[in-house]
Amino acid sequence: MTALAGVVIALATADAALAGTLVVRSTGPSAASYPVGKTLAADAKLALKPGDMITVLDAAGTRVLKGPGQVAVAGSGAATGSGFTALLANAGARQSRTGATRSAIGGGPARSPNVWYVDASRGGLQCIADAGTMAIWRPDNAAEGSATVTREGDGKSALVDFRAGQSVRAWPVEELPAAEGARFKIALAGAAAPVTLKVTMVSPASAELDGVASALLAKGCNNQMDVLVEGSKQESGSALAAK
């Protein structure tokens, strides 16, 4: 069995069980002991070394565990319900209230405020749970603009217009319906080059944070995982005590 196959099987099991806490990022000397997709008991303590940074996720959010020392997996922070609702809701363009979220305190590149939005500025694999509610998002809404979506299979295109101040529009589902394996090029006005999007369909075991994360990880939808992890960080994640 290859390492990748092992990760996929582990993630599929986690998606079904949704028990404990899920490792979603792992760097440092102990990364092999705590690989992405590994499920940890909620009351576990990790033996971390200097330089270890293990990001874990459960229904309460994500937090980063740092070495050295014995570090408790459980966090003390509470989930911010309204924020998670905006992050995880799969209601398409209708739910949009804000256009973008800064990726870090003090600025940085804007990131999508919702895990299901198609980011018109980033290509790669896109997990879709409901093709009928797809929405397309642009990071810069200062001026009016547009995105041209082209299906690779037959070259059919549709134009999506944005008003000034508008970040999210409905995907052209009637002209360009999405299905497993479909590929689209998205040319955002003003971008240096179009990006290529490949669709994969998912059915999360739950609409909660851990259920969505397991489904995205199992399919390898890394861009959406970045949105989910950054959007669900707990304030107290870096303050967990090491014993």
C-alpha positions in Angstrom: 0.0 0.0 0.0 1.4 3.5 -0.9 1.6 6.3 1.7 -1.1 8.2 -0.2 -3.4 5.3 -0.3 -3.0 4.9 3.5 -3.8 8.6 4.1 -7.0 8.3 1.9 -8.1 5.2 3.8 -7.5 6.9 7.1 -9.4 10.0 6.1 -12.3 7.9 4.8 -12.5 6.2 8.1 -12.3 9.5 9.9 -15.1 10.9 7.7 -17.3 8.0 8.7 -16.5 8.0 12.4 -16.0 11.7 13.1 -14.6 10.8 16.5 -11.9 12.6 18.4 -9.7 15.3 16.9 -8.2 15.4 13.4 -4.7 16.4 12.4 -5.0 18.8 9.5 -1.4 20.1 9.3 1.8 18.7 10.6 5.4 20.0 10.4 8.6 19.4 12.4 10.5 16.3 13.7 7.4 14.5 14.9 5.3 15.0 11.7 5.6 11.3 10.8 4.1 10.4 14.2 1.2 12.8 13.7 0.4 12.7 9.9 -2.4 14.7 8.3 -5.6 12.6 8.6 -4.6 11.0 11.9 -7.4 10.9 14.5 -6.5 11.7 18.1 -8.4 11.1 21.2 -9.8 14.3 22.7 -8.0 13.7 26.0 -4.7 12.8 24.4 -1.4 14.5 25.1 1.2 14.7 22.4 5.0 14.3 23.0 6.3 17.1 20.9 9.9 18.1 20.1 11.3 21.6 19.4 10.1 22.8 16.1 7.0 20.7 16.0 3.8 22.4 14.9 0.7 20.2 14.7 -2.6 21.8 13.7 -5.6 19.9 15.0 -9.3 20.3 14.3 -12.5 19.3 16.0 -16.0 20.7 16.2 -14.8 23.6 18.3 -12.3 24.8 15.7 -8.6 24.5 14.8 -5.6 25.2 17.0 -1.8 24.8 16.6 0.0 22.6 19.1 3.7 23.5 19.5 6.6 21.7 21.1 8.6 20.9 23.1 6.8 19.0 25.8 3.7 17.0 26.5 0.9 19.1 24.9 -2.8 18.5 25.5 -4.9 18.0 22.4 -8.0 19.5 24.0 -8.5 23.2 23.7 -10.2 25.6 26.0 -11.6 27.9 23.3 -15.2 27.9 22.4 -16.5 27.8 18.9 -17.8 31.1 17.4 -21.1 29.8 16.1 -22.0 32.7 13.8 -18.5 32.8 12.2 -18.6 29.0 11.6 -22.0 29.3 10.1 -20.7 31.8 7.5 -17.6 29.7 6.9 -19.5 26.4 6.3 -22.9 27.3 5.0 -23.5 25.9 1.5 -26.2 28.3 0.4 -24.4 29.8 -2.6 -24.3 33.5 -3.4 -27.4 34.3 -1.3 -25.6 34.0 2.0 -22.9 36.5 1.2 -22.6 39.4 3.6 -18.9 40.2 3.4 -16.5 39.9 0.6 -13.2 38.7 2.0 -11.3 38.0 5.1 -7.7 38.9 5.7 -5.6 35.7 6.1 -3.7 37.0 9.1 -4.0 39.7 11.7 -2.5 42.9 10.4 -3.2 42.2 6.7 -2.1 39.7 4.1 -3.8 38.3 1.1 -7.5 38.2 1.2 -9.1 34.7 1.5 -12.6 33.5 0.8 -15.0 33.8 3.7 -16.7 30.5 2.8 -15.2 27.0 2.2 -17.6 26.2 -0.7 -17.0 29.3 -2.8 -15.0 28.8 -6.0 -12.0 31.2 -5.7 -11.7 32.7 -9.2 -8.0 33.5 -8.5 -6.9 30.0 -7.6 -7.0 26.8 -9.6 -6.8 23.2 -8.5 -9.2 20.7 -7.2 -12.6 22.0 -6.0 -14.8 19.9 -3.7 -18.5 20.5 -4.4 -21.3 19.2 -2.1 -24.2 20.7 -4.0 -23.7 21.7 -7.7 -26.9 23.7 -7.6 -25.6 26.2 -5.0 -22.1 26.8 -6.5 -20.9 30.4 -6.2 -17.8 32.1 -7.6 -15.8 34.6 -5.5 -13.1 37.2 -6.3 -10.6 38.5 -3.8 -10.7 42.2 -5.0 -14.1 43.8 -5.2 -13.0 47.5 -5.4 -14.2 48.0 -8.9 -16.7 46.3 -11.2 -15.3 43.3 -13.0 -16.0 40.0 -14.6 -14.9 36.3 -14.8 -15.2 34.2 -17.9 -15.8 30.6 -17.2 -15.0 28.1 -19.9 -15.7 24.3 -19.9 -12.6 22.5 -21.2 -14.6 19.6 -22.7 -16.4 21.6 -25.4 -15.2 25.2 -25.0 -18.6 26.5 -23.9 -18.3 29.8 -22.0 -20.3 32.0 -19.7 -19.6 35.5 -18.4 -20.1 36.3 -14.7 -20.3 40.0 -14.0 -19.5 41.7 -10.6 -20.6 45.1 -9.5 -18.2 47.4 -7.6 -18.2 46.1 -4.0 -19.5 42.7 -5.0 -17.4 39.7 -4.3 -19.7 36.7 -4.8 -21.9 35.7 -7.7 -23.8 32.5 -8.5 -22.0 30.0 -10.7 -23.6 29.8 -14.1 -25.2 26.4 -13.2 -27.6 26.3 -16.2 -25.0 27.1 -18.8 -22.1 25.2 -17.2 -23.4 22.6 -14.7 -20.6 21.0 -12.6 -20.2 17.2 -12.3 -17.5 14.8 -11.1 -14.3 15.3 -13.1 -15.5 18.4 -15.0 -12.8 20.9 -15.8 -13.2 24.7 -16.2 -10.9 27.6 -17.0 -11.6 30.8 -15.1 -10.3 34.0 -16.5 -10.7 36.8 -14.0 -10.6 40.3 -15.4 -7.2 41.8 -14.6 -5.5 38.5 -13.8 -2.2 37.6 -15.4 -3.5 34.2 -16.6 -6.6 32.0 -16.3 -6.7 29.3 -13.7 -7.9 25.7 -14.2 -10.5 24.2 -11.9 -11.2 20.5 -11.6 -14.5 19.5 -9.8 -14.9 16.5 -7.5 -18.1 15.8 -5.7 -18.2 15.2 -1.9 -20.8 14.1 0.6 -19.7 15.2 4.1 -20.9 13.0 6.9 -22.1 16.1 8.6 -22.2 19.8 7.9 -20.2 20.6 11.0 -16.5 21.6 11.0 -15.1 18.2 11.5 -17.3 16.5 9.0 -16.5 19.1 6.3 -12.8 18.9 7.0 -12.7 15.1 6.8 -14.5 15.2 3.4 -12.1 17.9 2.0 -9.0 16.1 3.2 -10.1 12.8 1.8 -10.4 14.3 -1.7 -7.3 16.5 -1.5 -9.1 19.9 -1.8 -6.2 21.8 -0.4 -7.4 25.4 -1.2 -10.6 24.8 0.6 -8.8 23.3 3.6 -6.7 26.5 3.8 -9.9 28.5 4.0 -11.4 26.2 6.6 -8.3 26.0 8.8 -7.6 29.8 8.7 -11.3 30.6 9.2 -11.7 28.4 12.3 -8.6 29.1 14.3 -9.2 29.4 18.0 -7.8 32.4 19.8 -6.5 30.1 22.6 -4.9 27.6 20.3 -1.3 28.8 20.8 -1.8 29.1 24.6 -2.4 25.4 25.4 -0.3 24.4 28.3 2.6 21.9 27.9 3.2 19.6 30.8 
